[in-house]
Amino acid sequence: MVAAASVVVAAGSVAGVLSAFDDRRGPDRAQRPVVSASPRLAPLPAAPSVSPSVTGSASPTPATSAPVAPSPTPSPSRPRKKQERTSRVSARLYRHPDSQVLDWVRDNSGDPRHAVIASRIADQPAAVWFADYSPDTLTARVAAVTSGGAALGRVPVLVPYAIPGRDCGGYSQGGAPDLDAYDAWIDRFADGLGSGEVIVVLEPDSVAQAACLSAGERADRFASLARAGRVLKAANPRARVYFDAGHSGWNAPGQQAAWLRQAGAASPASSDGIFSNVSNFHTTADEVAYDRRVLDALGGPAGLGAVIDTSRNGNGAPPGGTWCDPAGRKLGRTPTLSTGEDRIDAYLWVKLPGESDGCKGKPGTFTASYAYDLASS
């Protein structure tokens, strides 16, 4: 993968990842429907242009990359009447009590930046990332988040991030050793989903960044992603699973939709739609327009929708494709499941604002100066 692209994705993923704590309580596996493995897909047509990448994180959010030559940003399409969904999530999102920003707020009450960071970032619900390959404790860690959300009647957002070859070996490299191990890891992840409402942002960059793989490797990865979607939804029918659509400055909508279709994103047995802009900075209006174009090209049930990461897109993407903690950015729209936009199911904070891409601090770690800049802009 091209360095610039990889770096962007990596930074986003790492910076936005909030890993659930590892309490070492063991697998705690639950009984659930068995989902058969998918046959490996046939090779795809000619590979598209090089795409962006994502960075790895300690427990933080990985980053999303930007392409070497960003494509023109689509203009927002005309609003359409929002269609009724067969299964609607509640109006409240869950804020997990174990995060780097909350640790900072608890430990720095006398810091002059405390009030701004606490009220504008720490008080907002954000995604919880599972970016480490620790299968023995995975089920218990996922269950700790989903049960916490269920107890409060709120909807947690979970990010499984362990696909083999993630970030094309860039900043966020890591994950499961191979796809068989990944399939088993997803089984354990699914065992912790419980029965409450939950949103799963499945493997950032796994589809948009697939150009670095051979045709056979892409086919195998997409088969595992399709299987993952089926496993998650079979384990908890109230889980809403979204697949990687990159962002509006990356792959063309038709190309992205073709890959998403191969990865199972058009099948209601695997998918509730797509996600975009994870760890990136493109405006909400650009992402809404882009996601609708991808969904139109994807096909599938009318109920498929999109969720958008708005954590750092308040000022849009920086000039020149800068990806690493770029100056002048600010917080985007607060997380909500009521967007008022047709086919846009939620605005989410997938990457936690303040977790560095690697320039203002160690990749994936909370950096108060960066958080304050975002929150006070």
N, C-alpha and C positions, 0 to 999 in steps of 0.2 A: 504494500500500500504506500501511497505517496506520503511523505513525512508530514506535510501540513495537514492533510486530511486525517491521518491517524491521530495526530496530536489533539485535534479538536475533539474528536469523539472521545478519546481517552479522558481528556480533561473534564468533559461534561459528566461522564459516567462516574468518574472518581469523585469529583467534587460534590455531586448530588447524592451520593450513596450514603444512606444511613443504615448501617448493618444492624440487624437485630442482635441483641446481646447473646453470647454463648454461655448458657447456664450449665452446660455439661450434664444435663439430666437424662441424656440418652435418647434413643430414637422415638420411643412412645408412639409406635405406629398404630394406626387405626384401620379397621376393616373398610374397604371401599370397593366400588366396581372395578373389575379388571379391564384394562384397555389394551388391546393387542397392539403390537408394534406395527408401524406403517412400513409398507414396502418402500425401498429406496426409490426415489423418483428418477425418471429418465433424465439425461443431461439436458440442460437448458440451451436455448439458442445462444448465439454469439453474446459474449459478456459485454455489459455496458461499460461506460467510462469509470475510471477509478473513483471510489467514494471515500467519504470521511471515516474517522475512527473514534474509539472511546478509550478513556484511560482507566486504569484500575485504581482501587482505593482500599484503604485500610479497613474501612467500615463505612467510609464515606461514599459519596455518589460518584460514579465514573463519569467521564465526559463524553460529549458527542462531538464529532468532528464536522468540519466544513470542507466541501470539495475544493480541489485546487482552483477550478474555474467555476465559481458559482453560477448557476443558471439564473435567468431573469426571474424576478419575483412576480408571481401571478397577482393580478389585481383581484380584490375581493369580489366574489360573485353576489348576485342579487339574493337577498334573504328569501328563504322559502318557508312555507309553513312547516313547523316541526311535526314529524310523524310520531304517533304513539308507539312506544316500545312495548314489547310483550312482557318485559320484566324491568321495572324501574327501580333504581337504587334510591335510598332515602336522601334527604337534603343535607345531611351532615357528614363531614369527613372526620377521620380519627387523627388525633395528634398523639403519637407514641411518646411515652415519658422518658425513653432512653435515647438521647441524641447528644451530639457534640455541642450544639448551640444551647441546649438546656443545661448541660454541664457548665458551660461558660457563664451563663446567666446566674446559676446558683453560686458559683465561686467568685464572682466579680461584681458584687452589689455596689461597691464604691466607685466603679469605673464610670467616668463621665459619659461613656457611650451606652451604658447599661439600659437606660430607659428606652432608647430608640431601638436597640437590637431586641430587647425583650418584647416590646409591643408590636413591632413590625415584622419580626422574623420568628422569634421563639413561640409566639402565641398562635402561629398559623399551623394547620395540619400539613404534614409533608410525607413523602413516600419513605418506606423502610426498605433498604436494599439488602439482598443476600448475595454478596459478591465473593464469598470465600467458599472453597470446596471442602466442607466439613460435614459429610453425610451423616455421621453418627449422632450429631446434635441438631441437625437441620429441622426435623419434625417438631421438636420441642420449641425451638426458637421461633418458627413460623406460628405455632399454636399460641405462644405467648403474646404475639401481636394480634392475631385474629380473635382470641378470647378477650383481650383487652378492649378491642373495638366493640365486640358483641355485648360486653358487660355494660357499656355506655350507650348502646344503640347507635353506634357510629360506624362509618365505613372505612376500613383501613386500605391503604394503597401499598401493594407489595411489588418489589422488583426482583425477580429471579435473574441472576447475572452470572452464569457459570458455563455458558456454551463453550466448547473447545475451540481454540483458535480465535478467541474474542480479540477485538481490536487489531486483528491481523498481526499479532505479535508486537503491537506498539505499547504505549504507556499503560494501558489497562490489560495487558496480556495476562493470561491465567485461565482459571476455570477448570472444568473437569478434564481428566487426562484423555478421554476419547468419548465418542458418542454413546457407546453402550453404558459407560459410567454416568454420562449425563442423563440418559433415560432413567437410570436407577435413582439418580439424585432428584429428578423431577418427581418420581414416585413418592419419595420421602417428603419433598416439599408439599405435594398435594395432600399427604396424610395430615398435615397441620392446618389445613384450610378451615376446618370446622364446618358449620352449616349456616353461618351468617353471611350478610352481604360483604363482598370484598371485591376490590379491583386489582387485577394483575397486569402489570406492564411487563410483557414478556420479552426479555433479552434485548435491551437497547443495542442498536447497530447490527444486530444479527442478520437482518435482511438487507438494509440499505448499504452495508459495507461488504456485501458478499462478493464484490468484484475481485477481491484478492484471492478467492478460492478458485480451484479448477472447476469445470462443469460437473464432474463427478462428486467433488467435495461439496459443492453447493447443493446438489440434489440430496446428498446424505444429510446435510444440515437441515434443509427444508423439511425432509421427512421427519426428523427428530422434533422440529418445532411444531409441525402439524400434530404429531403424537402428543407433545407436551400440552397443547391446547385441549385435546380430547381428554387427557388424563385429569387436568385441572378442573374441567367442567363436569366430568363424571364424578369426581370426588366431592364437589360442592356445586350443585346446580345453580346456586345463587352467586357464584363467582362470575365476574365479567372479565374476559381475557382480551387484551388488545395487543396487536402485532406491530412490529417496527416499520414505520413509513419514512424514517429519516427526518428531513425537514425541507422547507420550501426552497432552500438554496442548494440542494443536493441533486438527487436523481430526478429525471423527468417523470411526471405522474404516470404515464403509460408504462414505462420501464419498471417503476417501483411496484405498480399494481400487478404486473406479470410475475414478478418474484413473489409478491405477497400471496398471489393465488396458488403458486406452487408450494408455499409454506403453510397452506391451510387457512389463510385469513378470510377466505370467502365462504367457508363452511360453518354453519351455525353449530355444528358439533364441536368445533375447535375455537371459534372466535366470536367476539362481539364487535370487532372492528379494528381500528388502527390507532397508533399514537405517533406524535411528532414533536420535534423541537427539544428532545430531552438533552439537557445540559447545554442548549444552544440559546441564541439571542434573537431569532427572527420574530417580527411583530406578530401579535395575535391575528390581526387582519390577514396578513400574508399566509399564516398557517391555516386559518379557516378556509381560505380560498383553495390552497394547495390540497388540504385534506379532502375537500369535497371533490376535487378533480380526481384524486387517487381513488376515492370510494366509487365514483362514477365508472372509472376504468376497471375497477376490481370486479364489479358485479356482485352477485350474492344477494342475500335477503335485504329487503328495504330497511330493515331494522338495524343494520350495521352502522356504527357511528365512529366518532373519533374523540380522543382526549389529547390535550395540548399542554406541554410543559410551559408555564408562564412565569417561572420563578425568577428569571433574570432578563426578561425581554422588554422591559418598560421603555427602553430607548432604542430598541431594535438592534440589528446586527452592526458591529463596528465596521468601519471601512477597511478594505484590504484583507478581509477574512481573518483578522486577528482573533485567536481563540483562547489564549491563556490569560485569564483574569483581566480582560481588557478594561481600560479606564473608561469612565463615562457611562457605564451601564447602570441600570436601576431595576428595582423590583418590578415585576409585571402584575397582572391581575391576581387578586387573592384567590386561593383555591375555592372552587365551588362545583356543585353538581347541577346547578341551574344556570346555564349559559344564555338561554334565550335565543340560541342559534340552531337552526336546522342541522341535524346530523352531528352536532358537536355536543358530546355527552358531558364533558367536564373540562375545566381548567384546573390543572394540578401543579403542585410544586414537587416535581419528581427529583430534581437536583436541589439540595438544600442550599439556599443563598448563604454565602459566607464560607462554604467549603471550597478550598482553593483548587484551581486547575494545575497548580505547580509553580506559579510565578510569585504570588504574594505569600506563599507558604508551601509546606510540603503537600504534594498532591493528595487530595481527599481529606485534608485536615481543616478544621474550622479556624478561620483567621479573622479576628475581631475587626481589624482595620478594613478588610475587604467587605465584611458584612455591614459595617457602619457606612462605608461609601455607597453600597447598594441601597441601603435603607434610608439614607439621608439625601440622596440625589433628587 
